[in-house]
Amino acid sequence: MDTLNLITVLERNLKAHIRLNPNPGLEDDWNLEIQLFYQGHPAGRTSFNLHGYSLEEAENVARTVKDNHFMMREIDEYLWGESD
């Protein structure tokens, strides 16, 4: 599989460029990179390792990040955690 690239709205002013990359040499192992944009400006990057996911499962996770409560909580903590 080549890299899967997606752009999605996570919340009203928060968008993400999502890249799903296979980890070379490892089967069913993926890196999900998320570059965040808030009001059109770069807001940072975060990533998740998906171990033991089939191609279909990994693509589904990439396509549904905004519906994944764990990932959205991690993104919120990444963006706003230090501002508290």
PDB file of N, CA, C and O in Angstrom:
ATOM      1  N   MET A   1       0.832  -1.188   0.000  1.00  0.00           N
ATOM      2  CA  MET A   1       0.000   0.000   0.000  1.00  0.00           C
ATOM      3  C   MET A   1       0.870   1.242   0.000  1.00  0.00           C
ATOM      4  O   MET A   1       1.871   1.305   0.713  1.00  0.00           O
ATOM      5  N   ASP A   2       0.495   2.220  -0.789  1.00  0.00           N
ATOM      6  CA  ASP A   2       1.133   3.521  -0.731  1.00  0.00           C
ATOM      7  C   ASP A   2       0.517   4.295   0.421  1.00  0.00           C
ATOM      8  O   ASP A   2      -0.410   3.819   1.077  1.00  0.00           O
ATOM      9  N   THR A   3       1.027   5.466   0.658  1.00  0.00           N
ATOM     10  CA  THR A   3       0.503   6.318   1.715  1.00  0.00           C
ATOM     11  C   THR A   3      -0.920   6.758   1.380  1.00  0.00           C
ATOM     12  O   THR A   3      -1.214   7.145   0.249  1.00  0.00           O
ATOM     13  N   LEU A   4      -1.786   6.691   2.368  1.00  0.00           N
ATOM     14  CA  LEU A   4      -3.147   7.205   2.248  1.00  0.00           C
ATOM     15  C   LEU A   4      -3.151   8.619   2.811  1.00  0.00           C
ATOM     16  O   LEU A   4      -2.737   8.822   3.952  1.00  0.00           O
ATOM     17  N   ASN A   5      -3.611   9.607   2.036  1.00  0.00           N
ATOM     18  CA  ASN A   5      -3.682  11.004   2.457  1.00  0.00           C
ATOM     19  C   ASN A   5      -5.135  11.444   2.483  1.00  0.00           C
ATOM     20  O   ASN A   5      -5.879  11.226   1.527  1.00  0.00           O
ATOM     21  N   LEU A   6      -5.531  12.065   3.588  1.00  0.00           N
ATOM     22  CA  LEU A   6      -6.895  12.569   3.745  1.00  0.00           C
ATOM     23  C   LEU A   6      -6.856  13.954   4.369  1.00  0.00           C
ATOM     24  O   LEU A   6      -5.948  14.266   5.139  1.00  0.00           O
ATOM     25  N   ILE A   7      -7.816  14.764   4.047  1.00  0.00           N
ATOM     26  CA  ILE A   7      -8.027  16.039   4.737  1.00  0.00           C
ATOM     27  C   ILE A   7      -9.436  15.982   5.295  1.00  0.00           C
ATOM     28  O   ILE A   7     -10.386  15.665   4.578  1.00  0.00           O
ATOM     29  N   THR A   8      -9.567  16.290   6.571  1.00  0.00           N
ATOM     30  CA  THR A   8     -10.883  16.198   7.205  1.00  0.00           C
ATOM     31  C   THR A   8     -11.073  17.308   8.228  1.00  0.00           C
ATOM     32  O   THR A   8     -10.110  17.792   8.824  1.00  0.00           O
ATOM     33  N   VAL A   9     -12.316  17.700   8.423  1.00  0.00           N
ATOM     34  CA  VAL A   9     -12.677  18.653   9.480  1.00  0.00           C
ATOM     35  C   VAL A   9     -12.897  17.846  10.749  1.00  0.00           C
ATOM     36  O   VAL A   9     -13.733  16.942  10.776  1.00  0.00           O
ATOM     37  N   LEU A  10     -12.150  18.167  11.804  1.00  0.00           N
ATOM     38  CA  LEU A  10     -12.310  17.474  13.074  1.00  0.00           C
ATOM     39  C   LEU A  10     -13.340  18.171  13.953  1.00  0.00           C
ATOM     40  O   LEU A  10     -14.187  17.529  14.573  1.00  0.00           O
ATOM     41  N   GLU A  11     -13.251  19.475  13.995  1.00  0.00           N
ATOM     42  CA  GLU A  11     -14.196  20.331  14.708  1.00  0.00           C
ATOM     43  C   GLU A  11     -14.337  21.595  13.890  1.00  0.00           C
ATOM     44  O   GLU A  11     -13.656  21.753  12.877  1.00  0.00           O
ATOM     45  N   ARG A  12     -15.184  22.474  14.296  1.00  0.00           N
ATOM     46  CA  ARG A  12     -15.520  23.654  13.494  1.00  0.00           C
ATOM     47  C   ARG A  12     -14.308  24.355  12.888  1.00  0.00           C
ATOM     48  O   ARG A  12     -14.265  24.540  11.671  1.00  0.00           O
ATOM     49  N   ASN A  13     -13.328  24.751  13.689  1.00  0.00           N
ATOM     50  CA  ASN A  13     -12.153  25.470  13.179  1.00  0.00           C
ATOM     51  C   ASN A  13     -10.904  24.611  13.111  1.00  0.00           C
ATOM     52  O   ASN A  13      -9.818  25.114  12.825  1.00  0.00           O
ATOM     53  N   LEU A  14     -11.049  23.325  13.370  1.00  0.00           N
ATOM     54  CA  LEU A  14      -9.900  22.423  13.419  1.00  0.00           C
ATOM     55  C   LEU A  14      -9.976  21.419  12.272  1.00  0.00           C
ATOM     56  O   LEU A  14     -10.924  20.643  12.156  1.00  0.00           O
ATOM     57  N   LYS A  15      -8.941  21.460  11.426  1.00  0.00           N
ATOM     58  CA  LYS A  15      -8.853  20.525  10.306  1.00  0.00           C
ATOM     59  C   LYS A  15      -7.578  19.704  10.456  1.00  0.00           C
ATOM     60  O   LYS A  15      -6.656  20.070  11.184  1.00  0.00           O
ATOM     61  N   ALA A  16      -7.557  18.583   9.742  1.00  0.00           N
ATOM     62  CA  ALA A  16      -6.387  17.711   9.828  1.00  0.00           C
ATOM     63  C   ALA A  16      -6.018  17.154   8.466  1.00  0.00           C
ATOM     64  O   ALA A  16      -6.875  16.788   7.662  1.00  0.00           O
ATOM     65  N   HIS A  17      -4.713  17.103   8.234  1.00  0.00           N
ATOM     66  CA  HIS A  17      -4.167  16.331   7.112  1.00  0.00           C
ATOM     67  C   HIS A  17      -3.705  15.025   7.736  1.00  0.00           C
ATOM     68  O   HIS A  17      -2.803  15.010   8.573  1.00  0.00           O
ATOM     69  N   ILE A  18      -4.327  13.936   7.326  1.00  0.00           N
ATOM     70  CA  ILE A  18      -4.066  12.619   7.903  1.00  0.00           C
ATOM     71  C   ILE A  18      -3.312  11.786   6.887  1.00  0.00           C
ATOM     72  O   ILE A  18      -3.702  11.684   5.724  1.00  0.00           O
ATOM     73  N   ARG A  19      -2.215  11.189   7.356  1.00  0.00           N
ATOM     74  CA  ARG A  19      -1.410  10.309   6.494  1.00  0.00           C
ATOM     75  C   ARG A  19      -1.294   8.952   7.178  1.00  0.00           C
ATOM     76  O   ARG A  19      -0.907   8.862   8.343  1.00  0.00           O
ATOM     77  N   LEU A  20      -1.631   7.912   6.450  1.00  0.00           N
ATOM     78  CA  LEU A  20      -1.477   6.550   6.943  1.00  0.00           C
ATOM     79  C   LEU A  20      -0.342   5.905   6.157  1.00  0.00           C
ATOM     80  O   LEU A  20      -0.422   5.755   4.937  1.00  0.00           O
ATOM     81  N   ASN A  21       0.707   5.527   6.868  1.00  0.00           N
ATOM     82  CA  ASN A  21       1.888   4.931   6.239  1.00  0.00           C
ATOM     83  C   ASN A  21       2.123   3.535   6.796  1.00  0.00           C
ATOM     84  O   ASN A  21       2.036   3.331   8.007  1.00  0.00           O
ATOM     85  N   PRO A  22       2.420   2.569   5.927  1.00  0.00           N
ATOM     86  CA  PRO A  22       2.826   1.259   6.444  1.00  0.00           C
ATOM     87  C   PRO A  22       4.227   1.367   7.040  1.00  0.00           C
ATOM     88  O   PRO A  22       5.067   2.108   6.528  1.00  0.00           O
ATOM     89  N   ASN A  23       4.475   0.634   8.112  1.00  0.00           N
ATOM     90  CA  ASN A  23       5.822   0.591   8.673  1.00  0.00           C
ATOM     91  C   ASN A  23       6.619  -0.445   7.889  1.00  0.00           C
ATOM     92  O   ASN A  23       6.243  -1.617   7.851  1.00  0.00           O
ATOM     93  N   PRO A  24       7.719  -0.020   7.263  1.00  0.00           N
ATOM     94  CA  PRO A  24       8.485  -0.920   6.391  1.00  0.00           C
ATOM     95  C   PRO A  24       8.958  -2.171   7.131  1.00  0.00           C
ATOM     96  O   PRO A  24       9.464  -2.104   8.252  1.00  0.00           O
ATOM     97  N   GLY A  25       8.780  -3.294   6.478  1.00  0.00           N
ATOM     98  CA  GLY A  25       9.273  -4.545   7.027  1.00  0.00           C
ATOM     99  C   GLY A  25       8.378  -5.181   8.072  1.00  0.00           C
ATOM    100  O   GLY A  25       8.665  -6.284   8.538  1.00  0.00           O
ATOM    101  N   LEU A  26       7.309  -4.518   8.448  1.00  0.00           N
ATOM    102  CA  LEU A  26       6.411  -5.064   9.462  1.00  0.00           C
ATOM    103  C   LEU A  26       5.022  -5.251   8.863  1.00  0.00           C
ATOM    104  O   LEU A  26       4.488  -4.352   8.213  1.00  0.00           O
ATOM    105  N   GLU A  27       4.458  -6.399   9.083  1.00  0.00           N
ATOM    106  CA  GLU A  27       3.119  -6.679   8.579  1.00  0.00           C
ATOM    107  C   GLU A  27       2.091  -6.214   9.599  1.00  0.00           C
ATOM    108  O   GLU A  27       2.296  -6.361  10.804  1.00  0.00           O
ATOM    109  N   ASP A  28       0.990  -5.656   9.121  1.00  0.00           N
ATOM    110  CA  ASP A  28      -0.095  -5.178   9.988  1.00  0.00           C
ATOM    111  C   ASP A  28       0.400  -4.170  11.027  1.00  0.00           C
ATOM    112  O   ASP A  28       0.033  -4.237  12.200  1.00  0.00           O
ATOM    113  N   ASP A  29       1.238  -3.238  10.576  1.00  0.00           N
ATOM    114  CA  ASP A  29       1.793  -2.209  11.453  1.00  0.00           C
ATOM    115  C   ASP A  29       1.805  -0.897  10.679  1.00  0.00           C
ATOM    116  O   ASP A  29       2.361  -0.825   9.583  1.00  0.00           O
ATOM    117  N   TRP A  30       1.192   0.144  11.247  1.00  0.00           N
ATOM    118  CA  TRP A  30       0.956   1.396  10.527  1.00  0.00           C
ATOM    119  C   TRP A  30       1.301   2.588  11.406  1.00  0.00           C
ATOM    120  O   TRP A  30       1.242   2.515  12.633  1.00  0.00           O
ATOM    121  N   ASN A  31       1.660   3.682  10.755  1.00  0.00           N
ATOM    122  CA  ASN A  31       1.852   4.948  11.444  1.00  0.00           C
ATOM    123  C   ASN A  31       0.812   5.926  10.909  1.00  0.00           C
ATOM    124  O   ASN A  31       0.741   6.184   9.708  1.00  0.00           O
ATOM    125  N   LEU A  32       0.017   6.459  11.810  1.00  0.00           N
ATOM    126  CA  LEU A  32      -1.026   7.422  11.463  1.00  0.00           C
ATOM    127  C   LEU A  32      -0.541   8.799  11.908  1.00  0.00           C
ATOM    128  O   LEU A  32      -0.502   9.087  13.105  1.00  0.00           O
ATOM    129  N   GLU A  33      -0.174   9.643  10.959  1.00  0.00           N
ATOM    130  CA  GLU A  33       0.321  10.994  11.238  1.00  0.00           C
ATOM    131  C   GLU A  33      -0.814  11.985  11.032  1.00  0.00           C
ATOM    132  O   GLU A  33      -1.552  11.905  10.050  1.00  0.00           O
ATOM    133  N   ILE A  34      -0.945  12.916  11.964  1.00  0.00           N
ATOM    134  CA  ILE A  34      -1.997  13.922  11.867  1.00  0.00           C
ATOM    135  C   ILE A  34      -1.361  15.297  11.997  1.00  0.00           C
ATOM    136  O   ILE A  34      -0.804  15.641  13.040  1.00  0.00           O
ATOM    137  N   GLN A  35      -1.451  16.083  10.923  1.00  0.00           N
ATOM    138  CA  GLN A  35      -0.996  17.470  10.954  1.00  0.00           C
ATOM    139  C   GLN A  35      -2.242  18.327  11.152  1.00  0.00           C
ATOM    140  O   GLN A  35      -3.184  18.261  10.363  1.00  0.00           O
ATOM    141  N   LEU A  36      -2.236  19.126  12.204  1.00  0.00           N
ATOM    142  CA  LEU A  36      -3.408  19.901  12.602  1.00  0.00           C
ATOM    143  C   LEU A  36      -3.320  21.345  12.115  1.00  0.00           C
ATOM    144  O   LEU A  36      -2.246  21.944  12.069  1.00  0.00           O
ATOM    145  N   PHE A  37      -4.484  21.883  11.753  1.00  0.00           N
ATOM    146  CA  PHE A  37      -4.606  23.275  11.327  1.00  0.00           C
ATOM    147  C   PHE A  37      -5.786  23.882  12.073  1.00  0.00           C
ATOM    148  O   PHE A  37      -6.902  23.368  12.003  1.00  0.00           O
ATOM    149  N   TYR A  38      -5.540  24.973  12.786  1.00  0.00           N
ATOM    150  CA  TYR A  38      -6.602  25.673  13.502  1.00  0.00           C
ATOM    151  C   TYR A  38      -6.819  27.021  12.832  1.00  0.00           C
ATOM    152  O   TYR A  38      -5.892  27.825  12.742  1.00  0.00           O
ATOM    153  N   GLN A  39      -8.011  27.268  12.370  1.00  0.00           N
ATOM    154  CA  GLN A  39      -8.372  28.480  11.627  1.00  0.00           C
ATOM    155  C   GLN A  39      -7.408  28.706  10.462  1.00  0.00           C
ATOM    156  O   GLN A  39      -7.028  29.840  10.171  1.00  0.00           O
ATOM    157  N   GLY A  40      -7.021  27.624   9.805  1.00  0.00           N
ATOM    158  CA  GLY A  40      -6.172  27.691   8.627  1.00  0.00           C
ATOM    159  C   GLY A  40      -4.683  27.794   8.901  1.00  0.00           C
ATOM    160  O   GLY A  40      -3.887  27.821   7.962  1.00  0.00           O
ATOM    161  N   HIS A  41      -4.287  27.853  10.168  1.00  0.00           N
ATOM    162  CA  HIS A  41      -2.875  27.981  10.521  1.00  0.00           C
ATOM    163  C   HIS A  41      -2.351  26.680  11.119  1.00  0.00           C
ATOM    164  O   HIS A  41      -3.067  26.009  11.862  1.00  0.00           O
ATOM    165  N   PRO A  42      -1.111  26.317  10.803  1.00  0.00           N
ATOM    166  CA  PRO A  42      -0.550  25.089  11.384  1.00  0.00           C
ATOM    167  C   PRO A  42      -0.608  25.139  12.910  1.00  0.00           C
ATOM    168  O   PRO A  42      -0.247  26.142  13.526  1.00  0.00           O
ATOM    169  N   ALA A  43      -1.067  24.046  13.502  1.00  0.00           N
ATOM    170  CA  ALA A  43      -1.219  24.002  14.955  1.00  0.00           C
ATOM    171  C   ALA A  43      -0.429  22.863  15.586  1.00  0.00           C
ATOM    172  O   ALA A  43      -0.453  22.699  16.806  1.00  0.00           O
ATOM    173  N   GLY A  44       0.269  22.077  14.777  1.00  0.00           N
ATOM    174  CA  GLY A  44       1.092  21.008  15.328  1.00  0.00           C
ATOM    175  C   GLY A  44       0.849  19.678  14.643  1.00  0.00           C
ATOM    176  O   GLY A  44       0.039  19.542  13.725  1.00  0.00           O
ATOM    177  N   ARG A  45       1.592  18.711  15.137  1.00  0.00           N
ATOM    178  CA  ARG A  45       1.512  17.345  14.599  1.00  0.00           C
ATOM    179  C   ARG A  45       1.456  16.358  15.751  1.00  0.00           C
ATOM    180  O   ARG A  45       2.007  16.586  16.828  1.00  0.00           O
ATOM    181  N   THR A  46       0.783  15.274  15.492  1.00  0.00           N
ATOM    182  CA  THR A  46       0.789  14.161  16.427  1.00  0.00           C
ATOM    183  C   THR A  46       0.704  12.881  15.604  1.00  0.00           C
ATOM    184  O   THR A  46       0.375  12.923  14.419  1.00  0.00           O
ATOM    185  N   SER A  47       0.998  11.758  16.222  1.00  0.00           N
ATOM    186  CA  SER A  47       0.936  10.504  15.479  1.00  0.00           C
ATOM    187  C   SER A  47       0.520   9.371  16.409  1.00  0.00           C
ATOM    188  O   SER A  47       0.632   9.461  17.632  1.00  0.00           O
ATOM    189  N   PHE A  48       0.043   8.319  15.795  1.00  0.00           N
ATOM    190  CA  PHE A  48      -0.399   7.128  16.507  1.00  0.00           C
ATOM    191  C   PHE A  48       0.158   5.911  15.776  1.00  0.00           C
ATOM    192  O   PHE A  48       0.201   5.885  14.546  1.00  0.00           O
ATOM    193  N   ASN A  49       0.579   4.918  16.527  1.00  0.00           N
ATOM    194  CA  ASN A  49       1.004   3.646  15.947  1.00  0.00           C
ATOM    195  C   ASN A  49      -0.158   2.673  16.014  1.00  0.00           C
ATOM    196  O   ASN A  49      -0.782   2.506  17.062  1.00  0.00           O
ATOM    197  N   LEU A  50      -0.438   2.045  14.909  1.00  0.00           N
ATOM    198  CA  LEU A  50      -1.520   1.069  14.832  1.00  0.00           C
ATOM    199  C   LEU A  50      -0.888  -0.308  14.632  1.00  0.00           C
ATOM    200  O   LEU A  50      -0.574  -0.692  13.505  1.00  0.00           O
ATOM    201  N   HIS A  51      -0.704  -1.045  15.721  1.00  0.00           N
ATOM    202  CA  HIS A  51      -0.089  -2.371  15.672  1.00  0.00           C
ATOM    203  C   HIS A  51      -1.177  -3.434  15.569  1.00  0.00           C
ATOM    204  O   HIS A  51      -2.162  -3.392  16.307  1.00  0.00           O
ATOM    205  N   GLY A  52      -1.002  -4.371  14.671  1.00  0.00           N
ATOM    206  CA  GLY A  52      -1.922  -5.484  14.541  1.00  0.00           C
ATOM    207  C   GLY A  52      -3.194  -5.173  13.775  1.00  0.00           C
ATOM    208  O   GLY A  52      -4.159  -5.933  13.843  1.00  0.00           O
ATOM    209  N   TYR A  53      -3.207  -4.061  13.045  1.00  0.00           N
ATOM    210  CA  TYR A  53      -4.373  -3.683  12.242  1.00  0.00           C
ATOM    211  C   TYR A  53      -4.187  -4.144  10.807  1.00  0.00           C
ATOM    212  O   TYR A  53      -3.109  -3.978  10.237  1.00  0.00           O
ATOM    213  N   SER A  54      -5.216  -4.716  10.224  1.00  0.00           N
ATOM    214  CA  SER A  54      -5.175  -5.040   8.793  1.00  0.00           C
ATOM    215  C   SER A  54      -5.227  -3.732   8.005  1.00  0.00           C
ATOM    216  O   SER A  54      -5.483  -2.673   8.576  1.00  0.00           O
ATOM    217  N   LEU A  55      -4.989  -3.801   6.718  1.00  0.00           N
ATOM    218  CA  LEU A  55      -5.076  -2.614   5.869  1.00  0.00           C
ATOM    219  C   LEU A  55      -6.458  -1.978   5.974  1.00  0.00           C
ATOM    220  O   LEU A  55      -6.573  -0.762   6.128  1.00  0.00           O
ATOM    221  N   GLU A  56      -7.496  -2.789   5.891  1.00  0.00           N
ATOM    222  CA  GLU A  56      -8.867  -2.259   5.955  1.00  0.00           C
ATOM    223  C   GLU A  56      -9.154  -1.596   7.297  1.00  0.00           C
ATOM    224  O   GLU A  56      -9.776  -0.535   7.350  1.00  0.00           O
ATOM    225  N   GLU A  57      -8.702  -2.222   8.377  1.00  0.00           N
ATOM    226  CA  GLU A  57      -8.919  -1.647   9.716  1.00  0.00           C
ATOM    227  C   GLU A  57      -8.163  -0.331   9.875  1.00  0.00           C
ATOM    228  O   GLU A  57      -8.705   0.637  10.409  1.00  0.00           O
ATOM    229  N   ALA A  58      -6.917  -0.293   9.417  1.00  0.00           N
ATOM    230  CA  ALA A  58      -6.112   0.922   9.532  1.00  0.00           C
ATOM    231  C   ALA A  58      -6.715   2.055   8.702  1.00  0.00           C
ATOM    232  O   ALA A  58      -6.760   3.197   9.158  1.00  0.00           O
ATOM    233  N   GLU A  59      -7.176   1.750   7.492  1.00  0.00           N
ATOM    234  CA  GLU A  59      -7.818   2.773   6.664  1.00  0.00           C
ATOM    235  C   GLU A  59      -9.101   3.274   7.330  1.00  0.00           C
ATOM    236  O   GLU A  59      -9.392   4.470   7.283  1.00  0.00           O
ATOM    237  N   ASN A  60      -9.857   2.393   7.936  1.00  0.00           N
ATOM    238  CA  ASN A  60     -11.079   2.802   8.633  1.00  0.00           C
ATOM    239  C   ASN A  60     -10.758   3.742   9.791  1.00  0.00           C
ATOM    240  O   ASN A  60     -11.461   4.733   9.990  1.00  0.00           O
ATOM    241  N   VAL A  61      -9.713   3.449  10.554  1.00  0.00           N
ATOM    242  CA  VAL A  61      -9.305   4.342  11.649  1.00  0.00           C
ATOM    243  C   VAL A  61      -8.929   5.706  11.084  1.00  0.00           C
ATOM    244  O   VAL A  61      -9.334   6.732  11.629  1.00  0.00           O
ATOM    245  N   ALA A  62      -8.157   5.730   9.994  1.00  0.00           N
ATOM    246  CA  ALA A  62      -7.737   6.992   9.386  1.00  0.00           C
ATOM    247  C   ALA A  62      -8.931   7.805   8.900  1.00  0.00           C
ATOM    248  O   ALA A  62      -8.950   9.028   9.039  1.00  0.00           O
ATOM    249  N   ARG A  63      -9.910   7.141   8.339  1.00  0.00           N
ATOM    250  CA  ARG A  63     -11.080   7.842   7.788  1.00  0.00           C
ATOM    251  C   ARG A  63     -12.063   8.310   8.861  1.00  0.00           C
ATOM    252  O   ARG A  63     -12.906   9.165   8.590  1.00  0.00           O
ATOM    253  N   THR A  64     -11.967   7.767  10.062  1.00  0.00           N
ATOM    254  CA  THR A  64     -12.945   8.091  11.105  1.00  0.00           C
ATOM    255  C   THR A  64     -12.303   8.690  12.352  1.00  0.00           C
ATOM    256  O   THR A  64     -12.825   8.522  13.454  1.00  0.00           O
ATOM    257  N   VAL A  65     -11.183   9.383  12.193  1.00  0.00           N
ATOM    258  CA  VAL A  65     -10.497   9.977  13.348  1.00  0.00           C
ATOM    259  C   VAL A  65     -11.446  10.835  14.172  1.00  0.00           C
ATOM    260  O   VAL A  65     -11.438  10.750  15.400  1.00  0.00           O
ATOM    261  N   LYS A  66     -12.269  11.662  13.521  1.00  0.00           N
ATOM    262  CA  LYS A  66     -13.140  12.574  14.272  1.00  0.00           C
ATOM    263  C   LYS A  66     -14.205  11.833  15.075  1.00  0.00           C
ATOM    264  O   LYS A  66     -14.794  12.420  15.983  1.00  0.00           O
ATOM    265  N   ASP A  67     -14.467  10.573  14.773  1.00  0.00           N
ATOM    266  CA  ASP A  67     -15.427   9.771  15.524  1.00  0.00           C
ATOM    267  C   ASP A  67     -14.758   8.890  16.577  1.00  0.00           C
ATOM    268  O   ASP A  67     -15.436   8.178  17.317  1.00  0.00           O
ATOM    269  N   ASN A  68     -13.425   8.939  16.642  1.00  0.00           N
ATOM    270  CA  ASN A  68     -12.672   8.122  17.586  1.00  0.00           C
ATOM    271  C   ASN A  68     -12.421   8.944  18.851  1.00  0.00           C
ATOM    272  O   ASN A  68     -11.584   9.846  18.857  1.00  0.00           O
ATOM    273  N   HIS A  69     -13.150   8.625  19.917  1.00  0.00           N
ATOM    274  CA  HIS A  69     -13.079   9.422  21.154  1.00  0.00           C
ATOM    275  C   HIS A  69     -11.676   9.447  21.746  1.00  0.00           C
ATOM    276  O   HIS A  69     -11.238  10.485  22.242  1.00  0.00           O
ATOM    277  N   PHE A  70     -10.963   8.320  21.703  1.00  0.00           N
ATOM    278  CA  PHE A  70      -9.604   8.280  22.235  1.00  0.00           C
ATOM    279  C   PHE A  70      -8.690   9.237  21.471  1.00  0.00           C
ATOM    280  O   PHE A  70      -7.975  10.030  22.083  1.00  0.00           O
ATOM    281  N   MET A  71      -8.707   9.170  20.146  1.00  0.00           N
ATOM    282  CA  MET A  71      -7.827  10.026  19.346  1.00  0.00           C
ATOM    283  C   MET A  71      -8.190  11.501  19.506  1.00  0.00           C
ATOM    284  O   MET A  71      -7.305  12.350  19.609  1.00  0.00           O
ATOM    285  N   MET A  72      -9.479  11.806  19.527  1.00  0.00           N
ATOM    286  CA  MET A  72      -9.882  13.208  19.684  1.00  0.00           C
ATOM    287  C   MET A  72      -9.483  13.744  21.063  1.00  0.00           C
ATOM    288  O   MET A  72      -9.099  14.907  21.186  1.00  0.00           O
ATOM    289  N   ARG A  73      -9.570  12.915  22.083  1.00  0.00           N
ATOM    290  CA  ARG A  73      -9.128  13.346  23.421  1.00  0.00           C
ATOM    291  C   ARG A  73      -7.625  13.600  23.419  1.00  0.00           C
ATOM    292  O   ARG A  73      -7.159  14.581  23.999  1.00  0.00           O
ATOM    293  N   GLU A  74      -6.862  12.717  22.766  1.00  0.00           N
ATOM    294  CA  GLU A  74      -5.414  12.917  22.675  1.00  0.00           C
ATOM    295  C   GLU A  74      -5.073  14.198  21.896  1.00  0.00           C
ATOM    296  O   GLU A  74      -4.167  14.937  22.280  1.00  0.00           O
ATOM    297  N   ILE A  75      -5.795  14.453  20.818  1.00  0.00           N
ATOM    298  CA  ILE A  75      -5.580  15.673  20.038  1.00  0.00           C
ATOM    299  C   ILE A  75      -5.926  16.905  20.876  1.00  0.00           C
ATOM    300  O   ILE A  75      -5.174  17.879  20.875  1.00  0.00           O
ATOM    301  N   ASP A  76      -7.044  16.875  21.583  1.00  0.00           N
ATOM    302  CA  ASP A  76      -7.413  17.994  22.454  1.00  0.00           C
ATOM    303  C   ASP A  76      -6.355  18.238  23.517  1.00  0.00           C
ATOM    304  O   ASP A  76      -5.978  19.384  23.761  1.00  0.00           O
ATOM    305  N   GLU A  77      -5.873  17.179  24.150  1.00  0.00           N
ATOM    306  CA  GLU A  77      -4.831  17.340  25.170  1.00  0.00           C
ATOM    307  C   GLU A  77      -3.550  17.882  24.557  1.00  0.00           C
ATOM    308  O   GLU A  77      -2.869  18.702  25.171  1.00  0.00           O
ATOM    309  N   TYR A  78      -3.216  17.434  23.357  1.00  0.00           N
ATOM    310  CA  TYR A  78      -2.032  17.939  22.674  1.00  0.00           C
ATOM    311  C   TYR A  78      -2.162  19.437  22.406  1.00  0.00           C
ATOM    312  O   TYR A  78      -1.230  20.198  22.662  1.00  0.00           O
ATOM    313  N   LEU A  79      -3.315  19.858  21.891  1.00  0.00           N
ATOM    314  CA  LEU A  79      -3.509  21.258  21.525  1.00  0.00           C
ATOM    315  C   LEU A  79      -3.714  22.174  22.719  1.00  0.00           C
ATOM    316  O   LEU A  79      -3.156  23.271  22.754  1.00  0.00           O
ATOM    317  N   TRP A  80      -4.501  21.748  23.696  1.00  0.00           N
ATOM    318  CA  TRP A  80      -4.936  22.654  24.749  1.00  0.00           C
ATOM    319  C   TRP A  80      -4.387  22.296  26.121  1.00  0.00           C
ATOM    320  O   TRP A  80      -4.559  23.072  27.061  1.00  0.00           O
ATOM    321  N   GLY A  81      -3.739  21.160  26.270  1.00  0.00           N
ATOM    322  CA  GLY A  81      -3.271  20.695  27.572  1.00  0.00           C
ATOM    323  C   GLY A  81      -2.357  21.663  28.299  1.00  0.00           C
ATOM    324  O   GLY A  81      -2.465  21.826  29.514  1.00  0.00           O
ATOM    325  N   GLU A  82      -1.462  22.304  27.571  1.00  0.00           N
ATOM    326  CA  GLU A  82      -0.522  23.214  28.210  1.00  0.00           C
ATOM    327  C   GLU A  82      -1.103  24.590  28.457  1.00  0.00           C
ATOM    328  O   GLU A  82      -0.476  25.399  29.141  1.00  0.00           O
ATOM    329  N   SER A  83      -2.278  24.884  27.927  1.00  0.00           N
ATOM    330  CA  SER A  83      -2.851  26.214  28.112  1.00  0.00           C
ATOM    331  C   SER A  83      -3.693  26.320  29.379  1.00  0.00           C
ATOM    332  O   SER A  83      -4.154  27.406  29.730  1.00  0.00           O
ATOM    333  N   ASP A  84      -3.896  25.188  30.070  1.00  0.00           N
ATOM    334  CA  ASP A  84      -4.698  25.222  31.310  1.00  0.00           C
ATOM    335  C   ASP A  84      -3.948  25.866  32.453  1.00  0.00           C
ATOM    336  O   ASP A  84      -4.480  25.971  33.559  1.00  0.00           O
TER     337      ASP A  84
END
